[in-house]
Amino acid sequence: MMIRNYLMVAATLVLTLANAGAAASTLTGRDGLTSYRLEPVIDPVPESGYAAFTVKVSGVGADEPIEVMGQSSDYQYFRHRNEVEVNGSQKLQNASSPQLVVLPVRFNDHSDPYNRYQVGVKHRGEMLWDYGTARSSSGSIKPQAFSDKLVLDASKDLDQWHSFDPARLPADWRIFTGFEQVTLDSSEWQSLSAAVRYALLDYARSGGELEIVAAQDTSASLLGLGMIRGDQRSAGYGLGRVALVNEASFTGRSSGGVSAIEQGLPEVASRIQPSEPAGPLTVIGVVVLGALIGPFNLFAFTRNRRHRLFFTVPVIALGASLVFAAAIFVADGIGGSGHRVAVVSLDPDSARASVVQQQSSLCGALFGSSFSTEEPTMLFDHATMTESQGSGVKIFGGRSSGSTKLNEASGREFSGDWFRSREKQVQTVVSAVPSRNRLALVDGAGLAPQVAPASRTVVNTTGSTLNWVGFVDELGVPYMATASVEPGAKVTLQRCQLDAMRGEVRGLLRDHMTGAMTTGVLRNLVSGGRLLAFSQNAPELCIETLGSIDWETSPVVLLQPAIAE
């Protein structure tokens, strides 16, 4: 069976990139001898997430520094008169061979005709841009070389699919985050390198849907999809889903995916409210300042010596500025505070973990807003709220005026307006990190005992204190325990009803995360063969962003395929 591979985009409209469709773009230097060929890995680039390009350079020495840059510009002159730019950059390590670059793509309003996405190359002091204009279109994108059966079947939802060549897929989970669903043929799934398969599984654990189209009698275990147990054809995996789909029943429709996690404001947004402007004190301060500069200055400081006004007015203004600045420092402090919640999906087999973290913070005075992460990380900025806007949340890019610039370099270095003084930030942070943390059954009963015991024993080797632990065996029998479990300690789980466990999980998560994330967590209970845990505060499992933010709460949910020792 030959089937083309596709990714399903989340929105109803499809973003295309001028000069960067099926054909590559070529930029030529001013000397006429240097050229840079950029070819998209996924055609067309997504509306949100990351765009991947292969870059081939000609006429350049192997050790010459070259930087490839991408820019998403969201101009909203008619509605808000503001500008939002998301800038990404990556330096090429060696210009002698084609290089992969992964650049962020972000737009506030996908239907805005003023959106623009462009890719450029910086080399020898010269900046070359491919001025491709990102435009939204409701027209269909017909997949290339799809099987005749699926092309002729009008029930297949093909209008929103992007195509790619599996042989060119890089081992980078970020390039899939702009899509709800990734579909592969089983033979091509098996042909992928282990690194690319791990990247796709990282994407699934982060909330994506991975579908492998195969014959009806194909075994999931033979495809390395151990998370699909027994006779099941799909299973919750982290916050996402992995499915083995029969070609005859393949619909081409997605039920959510990564984009569902980014839609709407995280629950933690309500935990932070902007401080109220000190209206009466501000009025009093302005009146006092006016009195000092006006009558008091004229009739006390400079009486009969008007030339002193050239000295006293600046001094009074400077003193007032220092007083106001001191008042702001006292009221708002330095740095900031916030709340965050994370879902950490562990994979003991690959010693990796996917982290989806939602956070909200309110900053005081900031002396720096740049930060870095240890692993490539995706940041999605949901909303920014200034004190002058009261309690009304403005969606990303929705300031009444001004500009926002969000900069990212190689997925690890972040600068610009991710954090602003005296403003509220609401963000989703996604990353895939190496991890030896895990939970394990140690009672010797295995994952699917013939006779379900009354209790099970689990050891905590995560390095964090857990407050609730649950287990659903491969036969669907649930167990749970509410207890404080220190790192390295064991806990006994008692058999319970699945509805009781589901209610317990909902209660734990109700005040911390959105419905989309809660649904992803609960899907693991139905799949079976899963270990779950909840920690009221586990900052060591979270992704650190700006160091001057004091995170008051850091609850964490752990999800993991069950293992027995």
C-alpha positions in Angstrom: 0.0 0.0 0.0 1.4 3.4 -1.1 0.0 6.4 0.7 1.3 10.0 0.7 2.2 11.5 4.0 0.4 14.5 5.4 0.1 16.9 8.3 -3.2 18.4 9.1 -3.2 22.1 9.9 -5.4 23.3 12.7 -7.2 26.4 11.3 -9.8 26.5 8.5 -7.6 28.7 6.4 -4.3 27.6 4.9 -1.2 29.7 4.9 1.0 29.7 1.8 4.4 31.3 1.3 5.1 33.1 -1.9 8.2 31.8 -3.7 8.5 29.0 -1.2 5.9 26.4 -2.4 7.0 23.3 -4.1 9.9 25.2 -5.7 12.8 26.4 -3.6 13.8 30.1 -3.3 17.3 31.2 -4.3 18.9 34.4 -3.0 21.9 35.9 -4.7 24.5 38.1 -3.1 25.5 41.5 -4.5 28.7 40.0 -5.9 26.6 37.8 -8.2 28.7 34.8 -7.2 27.2 33.8 -3.8 23.8 32.1 -3.7 21.6 30.7 -1.0 19.0 28.1 -1.9 16.2 27.6 0.6 13.7 24.7 0.3 10.8 24.1 2.7 10.7 20.7 4.3 6.9 20.8 4.7 4.9 22.4 1.9 3.4 24.9 2.6 4.8 26.3 5.9 2.3 26.1 8.8 0.3 29.0 10.2 1.8 28.6 13.6 4.7 26.6 15.0 7.9 26.3 13.0 9.0 26.3 9.4 11.9 24.0 8.4 14.1 24.8 5.5 17.2 23.1 4.0 19.8 25.7 3.0 22.4 25.1 0.4 25.1 27.8 0.0 27.3 28.3 -3.1 30.4 30.5 -3.4 31.1 30.7 0.3 34.0 29.3 2.3 33.2 26.4 4.6 34.1 28.3 7.8 32.4 31.7 6.9 29.7 32.7 9.4 26.2 32.6 8.0 23.0 33.4 9.8 19.5 32.4 8.4 16.6 34.5 9.8 12.8 34.2 9.6 10.3 36.9 10.5 6.6 36.8 11.0 5.0 40.3 10.9 1.5 40.9 12.0 0.4 44.5 11.0 -3.0 45.6 12.3 -3.0 49.2 11.3 -6.8 49.5 10.7 -7.8 47.9 14.0 -5.1 48.4 16.6 -2.4 50.4 14.9 0.3 48.1 16.3 2.9 45.7 15.0 3.8 42.3 16.2 7.1 40.6 15.0 8.3 37.2 15.8 12.0 36.8 14.8 13.9 33.6 14.6 17.6 33.0 13.7 20.0 30.1 13.4 23.7 30.1 12.5 24.9 27.6 10.0 27.7 25.4 11.3 29.3 24.5 7.9 28.4 26.1 4.6 29.9 23.3 2.5 26.9 21.0 2.8 23.1 21.6 3.0 22.0 22.6 6.5 18.6 22.4 8.2 17.2 25.5 9.8 14.1 25.6 12.0 12.5 29.0 12.3 9.4 30.1 14.3 6.2 31.1 12.6 3.6 33.0 14.6 0.6 35.1 13.6 -2.1 36.7 15.9 -4.8 36.8 13.2 -4.3 34.2 10.5 -6.8 35.9 8.2 -5.2 39.4 8.4 -4.2 40.4 4.9 -1.3 42.3 6.3 0.5 39.2 7.6 3.9 38.7 6.2 6.4 35.9 6.6 9.9 36.3 5.1 13.2 34.4 5.2 16.6 36.0 4.9 20.3 35.3 5.0 22.9 37.4 6.7 26.5 37.0 5.4 29.5 39.3 5.0 27.6 42.3 6.4 24.8 41.8 3.8 21.2 41.0 4.6 19.2 39.3 1.8 15.5 38.8 2.3 13.0 36.7 0.4 10.0 39.0 0.6 7.4 36.3 0.4 4.1 37.6 1.7 2.2 35.2 3.8 -1.4 35.1 2.7 -4.4 33.2 3.9 -6.5 31.3 1.3 -9.6 29.2 1.5 -8.6 27.3 -1.6 -7.8 23.6 -1.5 -4.3 22.2 -1.4 -4.4 19.0 -3.3 -1.8 16.5 -1.9 0.8 15.3 -4.4 0.6 11.6 -5.4 -2.1 10.6 -2.9 -3.5 7.1 -3.6 -6.4 7.1 -6.2 -8.8 5.6 -3.7 -8.4 8.5 -1.2 -8.4 11.2 -3.9 -11.7 10.0 -5.3 -13.3 9.6 -2.0 -15.2 12.9 -1.3 -15.6 12.0 2.4 -11.9 12.5 3.0 -11.2 15.9 4.4 -8.3 16.8 2.2 -8.5 20.5 1.9 -6.3 21.3 4.9 -3.4 18.9 4.3 0.3 19.8 3.9 2.6 17.3 2.2 6.2 16.3 2.9 8.8 13.7 2.0 9.5 11.3 4.8 13.1 10.9 3.7 13.7 14.6 4.3 12.2 14.8 7.8 14.6 16.1 10.4 14.8 14.7 14.0 13.2 17.9 15.4 9.8 17.7 17.1 9.2 21.4 16.7 8.5 21.3 13.0 5.3 19.3 13.7 3.9 21.6 16.4 1.9 23.7 14.0 -0.2 20.7 13.0 -3.0 18.8 14.7 -2.2 15.5 13.0 0.7 13.7 11.3 -0.2 10.7 9.1 2.3 8.2 7.8 2.2 4.9 5.9 3.3 2.0 8.0 6.2 1.1 5.7 7.5 4.6 5.7 7.2 4.8 9.5 9.4 1.8 9.7 11.9 3.3 7.3 12.4 6.4 9.4 15.5 6.6 11.6 15.1 6.1 15.3 15.8 9.8 15.9 13.0 10.9 13.6 10.6 8.5 15.2 11.5 9.8 18.7 10.8 13.3 17.4 7.4 12.3 16.2 6.7 10.6 19.5 7.8 13.8 21.3 5.3 15.6 19.2 2.5 13.2 20.2 3.3 13.4 23.9 3.1 17.2 23.6 -0.5 17.0 22.4 -0.3 16.0 18.8 -2.0 13.1 16.9 0.2 10.6 15.2 -1.7 8.2 12.8 0.0 5.2 11.1 -2.1 3.9 8.2 -1.7 0.1 7.9 -3.5 -3.1 7.0 -6.2 -4.3 9.4 -4.2 -7.2 10.8 -1.0 -5.1 11.4 0.3 -5.5 14.9 1.1 -2.3 16.8 4.0 -4.0 18.6 5.7 -4.9 15.3 5.7 -1.2 14.4 7.3 -0.2 17.7 4.0 1.3 19.0 4.0 -0.4 22.4 1.7 2.3 23.9 -1.2 0.7 21.9 -2.1 -2.4 24.0 -3.8 -5.6 23.1 -6.6 -5.2 20.6 -6.7 -1.5 20.8 -6.2 0.6 17.7 -5.4 3.9 19.4 -4.2 5.0 22.7 -3.6 8.2 24.7 0.1 9.0 24.8 1.1 11.9 27.0 -1.3 14.7 26.1 -1.8 13.4 22.6 -2.8 10.3 20.8 -1.2 7.5 18.7 -3.4 5.5 16.4 -3.1 2.6 14.0 -5.6 3.2 11.3 -7.0 0.9 8.6 -6.7 2.5 5.2 -10.4 1.7 4.5 -11.5 3.6 7.7 -9.1 6.5 7.3 -11.1 9.8 7.4 -8.4 12.4 7.3 -10.0 14.3 10.2 -8.5 15.3 13.4 -10.1 15.7 16.8 -7.7 18.3 18.2 -4.0 18.1 18.6 -1.3 20.5 19.8 -3.4 23.6 18.6 -6.2 22.7 21.1 -3.7 23.3 24.0 -2.9 26.7 22.6 -6.5 27.8 22.1 -7.9 30.0 24.8 -6.2 31.3 27.9 -4.6 28.8 30.3 -6.3 28.4 33.7 -3.2 29.8 35.4 -4.1 33.2 33.7 -6.8 33.7 36.3 -4.3 33.2 39.2 -2.6 36.5 38.4 -4.4 39.9 38.4 -2.7 43.1 37.5 -2.2 45.5 40.4 -4.7 48.4 40.4 -3.3 51.8 39.4 -2.9 54.1 42.4 -5.3 56.7 41.1 -5.7 59.0 44.1 -2.0 58.9 44.9 -1.2 59.7 41.3 -3.5 62.7 41.3 -2.1 64.0 44.5 1.5 63.5 43.2 0.7 65.5 40.0 -1.0 68.3 42.0 2.0 68.5 44.4 4.4 68.5 41.4 2.4 71.3 39.7 2.4 73.3 42.9 6.2 72.9 43.3 7.0 73.9 39.7 4.4 76.7 39.6 3.5 79.0 42.5 5.9 77.6 45.1 8.8 77.7 42.7 7.9 81.2 41.5 7.2 82.8 44.9 9.6 80.9 47.1 12.7 79.6 45.3 13.0 82.2 42.5 11.4 85.3 43.9 13.1 88.3 42.3 15.6 85.9 40.7 13.8 84.5 37.7 17.0 83.3 36.1 17.0 80.5 38.7 14.0 78.9 36.9 16.5 77.4 34.4 17.9 75.5 37.3 15.0 74.8 39.7 12.5 73.5 37.2 14.8 70.6 36.0 15.8 69.8 39.5 12.2 69.6 40.7 11.2 67.5 37.7 14.2 65.2 38.3 13.4 64.9 42.0 9.7 64.1 41.2 10.8 61.4 38.7 13.0 59.8 41.3 10.1 59.8 43.8 7.7 58.3 41.3 10.3 55.6 40.3 10.8 54.8 44.0 7.1 54.5 44.5 6.9 52.1 41.5 9.7 50.0 42.9 8.1 49.8 46.3 4.7 48.9 44.9 5.7 46.5 42.2 9.1 45.3 43.3 11.9 44.0 41.2 11.5 40.9 39.0 8.1 39.3 39.2 5.9 36.5 40.5 3.8 33.9 38.9 2.1 30.5 38.8 2.7 27.7 36.4 1.5 24.1 35.8 3.2 21.4 33.8 2.3 18.0 32.3 5.5 15.9 32.0 5.2 12.8 29.8 7.9 10.3 30.6 9.3 7.7 28.2 11.6 5.4 30.1 12.6 3.5 26.9 14.1 6.6 25.2 15.1 8.3 28.5 13.2 11.4 27.3 10.4 13.5 28.6 8.0 15.9 26.9 7.0 18.9 28.9 3.9 21.1 28.3 3.9 24.0 30.7 1.4 26.8 31.1 2.4 29.9 33.1 1.2 33.3 34.0 3.3 36.0 35.6 3.2 39.7 36.6 6.4 41.6 36.4 7.6 44.5 38.4 10.7 46.4 37.3 12.9 44.3 35.1 16.6 45.0 34.4 16.7 42.3 31.7 14.3 40.1 29.8 16.6 37.7 28.0 16.8 34.1 29.0 17.9 30.7 27.7 16.8 27.1 27.9 19.0 23.9 27.9 17.0 22.2 25.1 15.2 23.6 22.1 11.9 25.0 23.4 8.7 26.4 21.9 7.1 29.5 23.6 3.6 30.5 22.7 2.5 33.9 24.0 -1.2 33.9 24.8 -1.9 37.4 26.2 -0.3 40.5 27.6 -2.1 42.7 30.0 -0.9 46.2 31.2 -2.1 47.9 34.3 -3.8 50.6 32.2 -5.9 48.0 30.6 -7.4 46.9 33.9 -8.7 43.4 34.0 -9.4 43.0 30.3 -7.1 40.4 28.7 -5.8 41.4 25.4 -4.9 38.4 23.2 -1.4 38.3 21.9 -0.7 41.3 19.7 -3.8 43.1 20.9 -2.2 46.2 22.5 -4.0 49.4 21.7 -0.7 50.8 20.2 3.0 50.2 20.0 4.9 47.2 18.9 5.9 43.8 20.2 9.0 41.9 19.2 9.6 38.3 20.2 13.1 37.0 19.3 14.3 33.5 19.3 17.7 32.1 18.4 18.2 28.3 17.7 15.3 27.5 20.0 17.4 28.2 23.1 18.0 31.9 23.3 15.0 34.2 23.9 14.9 38.0 24.0 12.7 40.9 23.3 9.2 41.3 24.8 8.5 37.8 26.1 8.5 39.6 29.5 7.8 43.3 30.1 8.0 45.5 33.1 4.7 46.0 34.9 2.8 43.7 32.6 1.2 40.3 32.8 2.4 37.4 30.7 0.5 34.3 29.8 2.5 31.6 28.0 2.6 28.0 27.0 6.1 26.4 27.1 6.8 23.1 25.3 10.1 21.2 25.3 11.5 17.7 25.0 14.3 17.0 27.4 16.5 14.0 28.4 15.2 12.5 31.6 15.9 9.5 33.8 12.9 10.1 36.0 10.3 7.3 36.1 7.8 5.4 38.1 7.8 1.6 38.3 5.8 -1.3 39.6 7.8 -3.4 42.1 5.3 -5.9 43.4 6.1 -8.7 40.9 2.5 -9.0 39.7 3.3 -7.6 36.2 1.3 -5.3 34.0 -1.6 -7.6 33.3 -2.1 -10.2 36.0 -4.7 -12.9 35.4 -6.3 -12.2 38.8 -6.2 -8.5 39.7 -4.7 -8.1 43.2 -6.3 -5.8 45.8 -3.2 -3.5 45.8 -0.1 -2.6 43.8 3.2 -1.2 44.8 5.0 1.6 42.9 8.4 3.2 43.5 9.1 6.9 43.0 12.4 7.6 41.2 11.5 11.0 39.8 13.4 13.1 42.3 10.2 14.9 43.3 7.8 14.5 46.1 4.5 13.1 44.8 1.1 13.7 46.4 -1.1 11.3 44.4 -0.2 8.2 42.4 -2.5 6.2 40.1 -2.1 3.1 37.9 -4.3 1.4 35.3 -3.2 -2.0 34.3 -3.4 -3.4 30.7 -6.7 -5.0 31.6 -8.2 -1.7 32.7 -8.1 -2.3 36.4 -7.4 1.0 38.3 -5.5 1.6 41.5 -4.6 4.8 43.3 -3.3 6.3 46.5 -3.3 9.8 48.1 -0.1 10.1 50.0 3.1 12.0 50.2 5.7 9.9 48.4 9.3 11.1 48.8 11.9 10.4 46.1 13.1 6.8 46.3 10.1 5.8 48.4 7.4 3.2 47.7 3.7 3.6 47.9 0.9 1.1 48.0 -2.0 1.7 45.7 -5.5 0.4 46.5 -7.9 -1.0 43.9 -10.7 1.4 43.0 -13.4 2.2 40.5 -12.4 3.9 37.2 -15.1 6.6 37.7 -13.7 7.3 41.2 -10.2 7.7 39.7 -11.4 9.9 36.9 -13.2 12.1 39.5 -10.1 12.3 41.6 -8.0 13.4 38.7 -10.5 16.0 37.6 -10.5 17.4 41.2 -6.7 17.6 41.3 -6.5 19.4 38.0 -9.6 21.6 38.1 -7.9 24.7 39.5 -4.7 24.3 37.5 -5.2 23.6 33.8 -7.6 24.0 30.8 -10.1 21.5 29.6 -8.0 20.5 26.6 -5.0 19.5 28.8 -7.3 17.7 31.3 -8.9 15.7 28.5 -5.4 14.7 27.3 -4.5 13.5 30.8 -7.8 11.5 31.2 -7.3 9.8 27.9 -4.5 7.9 29.5 -6.9 6.3 32.0 -8.9 4.7 29.2 -5.8 3.5 27.3 -4.6 1.3 30.2 -1.1 0.3 31.0 -0.4 3.8 32.4 1.1 5.3 35.5 0.0 8.7 36.6 1.1 11.0 39.4 0.5 14.5 40.7 2.9 16.7 42.7 1.6 19.9 44.3 5.0 21.6 43.8 7.8 20.3 41.6 9.8 23.2 40.2 12.7 20.8 39.4 10.5 19.2 36.7 9.5 22.5 35.0 11.1 24.4 32.2 12.9 27.5 33.6 12.4 30.8 31.6 13.2 34.2 33.1 15.3 33.8 36.2 13.9 36.9 38.0 10.4 35.5 38.2 9.5 33.9 41.5 7.1 31.0 40.7 4.8 30.7 43.7 3.3 27.4 42.6 4.5 24.7 40.3 2.1 21.7 40.3 3.1 18.9 37.9 1.2 16.0 36.4 3.4 12.9 35.4 2.2 10.5 32.7 4.1 7.4 31.8 3.6 4.0 30.1 3.7 1.5 32.9 6.9 -0.6 33.5 7.5 -3.3 36.0 10.8 -4.1 37.8 
